[in-house]
C-alpha cells in the first residue's frame, strides 16, 4: 500500500493544478508586485521616507535602495494580507469541493482509507503553499531588479524591526525568511483544510479560516492585549520577519516554529476526526 502513496499524491497534484482557481494567487502576486514596483520607482514618497531613515542612522541611501530592498518592502503587505487569502482558498477547496461535487463518494468507494486520502490532500496543499511562497520571493526579486540596481538590503518596521545587510547577507536572509514563511502558508492552508473536512461549503471553509486569522491579528494589535500577543496565532505566523533582525532571535524562531507545528498537527487531527465521523457514502 505504501508504494501507492506517491502515485496518489501525483494524481492529487494533477487535480489541484488542473483547476484555474489554483493560479489566482500566482497571478495576483504578479499584478500586485508590478504595481508596487512601478509606484515605488515613479513616486517619491516611499523612497524619500526610506532615505531619511537610512541617512538619519548614518547610512548612505544609495547603497541600500536596491532591488533586494524593494523586493523585501513588497513582501510585508503581500505576506500579511494576500497570502492567507489564497492559501485558504485552496485549503478550503481540497475536501469540501469534492464533497460538494459528489466525487468524494466515488473516491471512497475504492480501497483507500479516509486517513490516507486526507494525508494525500493535505500534503498536496503543503506543496502548493511552498510553491506560492517560492513564486512570491522569485517574482518580487525579479521585478524589483528590473527597476532598481543591485545592492544591500534595508528592512524597517517602525517599533519592531531595523536591519541593514550587505548584498550577500541580504540575499541569505531574504531566502531564509521565505523558507520560514512556508510554515505560515502551510498553517493557514491547514486551518482552511480542517474546516473543509466539516460538512460545509468550500467558500464557508475559506471564510472561517480567514476570519480566525484576522480576528487573531486584530486582537493581537489591540494595545491592551500587547502583553498577551504571544498567545495569538498570528504572532507566530509572522515569525518569518525575525529573519531580518540583527541579530536573529533564534530562540524566538524555534519557539514559534514549534508552536506552529503543534497547530498544524492539531488542525490535521481535528479535521481527520471530523471526516472519519461524516456519513459521505449514503
C-alpha positions in Angstrom: 0.0 0.0 0.0 2.9 2.3 0.7 4.1 2.2 -2.9 0.7 3.6 -4.0 1.0 6.7 -1.9 3.2 8.7 -4.3 1.1 7.9 -7.4 -2.0 9.1 -5.4 -0.1 12.3 -4.4 0.8 12.8 -8.0 -2.8 12.5 -9.1 -3.9 14.8 -6.4 -1.4 17.4 -7.6 -2.6 17.0 -11.1 -6.2 17.7 -9.9 -5.1 20.6 -7.8 -3.1 22.3 -10.5 -5.6 21.5 -13.2 -8.1 24.0 -11.6 -8.0 27.6 -12.8 -8.6 28.9 -9.3 -5.3 27.4 -8.1 -3.4 30.0 -10.2 -5.3 33.0 -8.9 -2.7 33.6 -6.1 0.2 33.5 -8.5 -1.5 35.9 -10.9 -2.4 38.4 -8.2 1.1 38.3 -6.8 2.4 39.2 -10.2 -0.1 42.1 -10.5 0.5 43.4 -7.0 4.2 43.3 -7.2 4.3 45.0 -10.6 2.1 47.8 -9.3 4.1 48.3 -6.1 7.4 48.4 -8.0 6.2 50.9 -10.5 4.7 53.2 -7.8 7.9 52.9 -5.8 10.0 53.8 -8.8 8.0 56.7 -10.1 6.7 58.3 -6.9 8.9 60.0 -4.3 7.0 59.3 -1.1 8.4 55.8 -0.1 11.9 56.5 -1.4 12.2 59.8 0.5 11.0 58.2 3.7 13.5 55.4 3.3 16.3 57.8 2.5 15.6 59.8 5.6 15.6 56.8 7.8 18.9 55.5 6.4 20.7 58.8 6.5 19.3 59.5 10.0 21.1 56.3 11.1 24.4 57.1 9.3 24.0 55.0 6.2 24.3 56.0 2.5 20.9 55.6 1.0 22.3 54.9 -2.5 23.8 51.7 -1.3 20.6 50.3 0.1 17.8 51.4 -2.1 18.2 48.3 -4.3 16.2 45.6 -5.9 16.6 43.5 -2.8 15.3 46.2 -0.5 12.3 46.9 -2.7 11.5 43.2 -3.0 11.5 42.9 0.8 9.4 46.1 1.0 6.8 44.4 -1.2 7.0 41.2 0.9 5.3 42.5 4.0 1.9 43.7 2.8 1.5 40.7 0.4 2.5 38.1 3.1 0.3 39.8 5.7 -2.9 40.2 3.5 -2.9 38.4 0.2 -1.1 35.1 1.0 -3.6 34.0 3.7 -6.4 34.6 1.3 -5.0 32.4 -1.5 -3.8 29.5 0.6 -7.1 29.5 2.4 -8.9 29.4 -0.9 -7.0 26.2 -1.9 -7.2 24.6 1.5 -10.9 25.2 1.8 -11.4 23.5 -1.6 -9.4 20.3 -1.0 -12.1 18.3 0.6 -15.3 20.4 0.6 -15.3 21.0 -3.1 -15.1 17.3 -3.9 -17.9 16.6 -1.3 -20.0 19.3 -3.0 -19.4 17.9 -6.5 -20.2 14.3 -5.4 -16.8 12.9 -6.5 -15.7 12.2 -2.9 -18.2 9.3 -2.7 -16.7 7.7 -5.8 -13.2 8.1 -4.4 -14.1 6.5 -1.1 -15.7 3.6 -2.9 -12.2 2.5 -3.8 -9.9 0.6 -1.4 -8.4 3.7 0.2 -8.7 4.7 3.8 -10.1 8.1 4.7 -6.9 9.0 6.6 -4.7 8.3 3.6 -7.0 10.4 1.4 -6.7 13.3 3.8 -3.0 12.9 4.2 -2.5 13.0 0.4 -4.7 16.1 0.0 -3.1 17.9 2.9 0.4 17.2 1.5 -0.7 18.5 -1.9 -1.8 21.7 -0.1 1.5 22.0 1.6 3.3 21.6 -1.7 1.1 24.3 -3.2 1.8 26.6 -0.2 5.6 26.1 -0.7 5.4 26.9 -4.4 3.3 30.0 -3.8 5.9 31.3 -1.3 8.7 30.5 -3.8 6.9 32.4 -6.5 6.4 35.4 -4.2 10.1 35.6 -3.5 11.4 35.0 -7.0 8.8 37.2 -8.8 9.4 40.1 -6.3 13.2 39.9 -6.7 13.0 39.7 -10.5 10.6 42.6 -10.9 12.4 44.8 -8.4 15.8 44.1 -10.0 14.5 45.3 -13.4 13.9 48.8 -12.0 16.5 49.1 -9.2 20.2 48.4 -9.0 21.8 45.5 -7.1 22.9 46.5 -3.6 22.5 46.0 0.1 19.3 45.2 2.0 17.5 47.6 4.3 14.4 46.5 6.3 12.5 48.8 8.6 9.2 48.2 10.5 8.6 51.1 13.0 8.9 50.0 16.5 9.6 46.4 15.6 12.5 45.9 13.2 15.5 47.6 11.8 18.0 45.7 9.7 20.9 46.6 7.3 22.8 43.9 5.4 25.3 43.8 2.6 24.1 42.2 -0.7 25.3 38.7 0.1 24.0 38.6 3.6 20.7 40.3 2.5 20.2 37.5 -0.1 20.7 34.9 2.5 18.3 36.5 5.0 15.8 37.0 2.2 15.9 33.3 1.3 15.7 32.2 4.9 12.7 34.5 5.5 10.8 32.7 2.7 11.8 29.3 4.0 10.3 30.2 7.3 7.3 31.7 5.6 6.4 28.3 4.2 5.3 27.4 7.7 2.9 30.4 7.7 1.4 29.5 4.4 1.1 25.8 5.4 -0.5 26.6 8.7 -3.2 28.9 7.2 -3.8 26.3 4.5 -4.1 23.6 7.2 -6.6 25.7 9.1 -8.8 26.0 6.0 -8.3 22.3 5.3 -9.6 21.5 8.8 -12.8 23.4 8.2 -13.0 21.8 4.7 -13.3 18.4 6.5 -16.6 19.6 8.1 -19.9 19.4 6.3 -19.6 23.0 4.9 -19.3 24.6 1.5 -15.8 25.4 0.2 -16.5 29.2 0.5 -17.5 28.7 4.1 -14.3 26.8 4.9 -12.3 29.6 3.4 -14.2 32.4 5.2 -14.0 30.6 8.5 -10.2 30.2 8.2 -9.7 33.8 7.2 -12.0 35.0 10.0 -10.0 33.1 12.5 -6.7 34.6 11.3 -7.9 38.1 11.0 -9.6 38.1 14.4 -6.3 36.9 15.9 -4.5 39.7 14.1 -6.9 42.3 15.3 -6.8 41.2 18.9 -3.0 40.9 18.8 -2.7 44.6 17.8 -5.1 45.9 20.4 -2.8 47.9 22.8 -4.4 46.4 25.9 -3.5 42.9 24.7 0.1 43.7 23.9 1.4 41.6 26.8 -0.7 38.6 25.6 0.3 38.8 21.9 2.4 35.6 22.1 -0.9 33.7 22.8 -2.3 34.6 19.3 -1.7 32.5 16.2 -0.7 35.5 14.0 2.1 36.4 16.4 3.8 33.1 15.5 2.7 33.1 11.8 4.7 36.3 11.3 7.9 35.0 12.9 9.5 34.9 9.4 10.1 38.6 9.6 12.5 38.0 12.5 15.0 36.7 9.9 15.7 40.3 9.0 16.5 41.3 12.6 20.1 41.9 13.8 20.9 39.6 15.4 18.3 36.9 14.5 16.4 35.8 17.6 16.9 32.1 17.1 15.2 31.2 20.4 12.0 33.1 19.3 12.2 31.4 15.9 12.5 27.9 17.4 9.7 28.6 19.9 7.3 29.9 17.2 8.1 27.1 14.8 7.4 24.5 17.5 4.0 26.1 18.3 3.1 26.3 14.6 4.0 22.6 14.3 1.6 21.9 17.1 -1.1 24.0 15.4 -0.6 22.0 12.2 -0.9 18.7 13.9 -4.0 19.9 15.8 -5.7 21.1 12.6 -4.9 17.8 10.9 -6.1 15.6 13.8 -9.3 17.6 14.3 -10.0 17.5 10.5 -9.3 13.8 10.3 -11.5 13.0 13.3 -14.5 15.0 11.9 -14.0 13.5 8.5 -14.0 9.9 9.9 -17.4 10.6 11.6 -19.0 12.1 8.5 -21.6 10.0 6.6 -20.5 10.7 3.0 -21.4 7.4 1.2 -25.1 7.5 1.9 
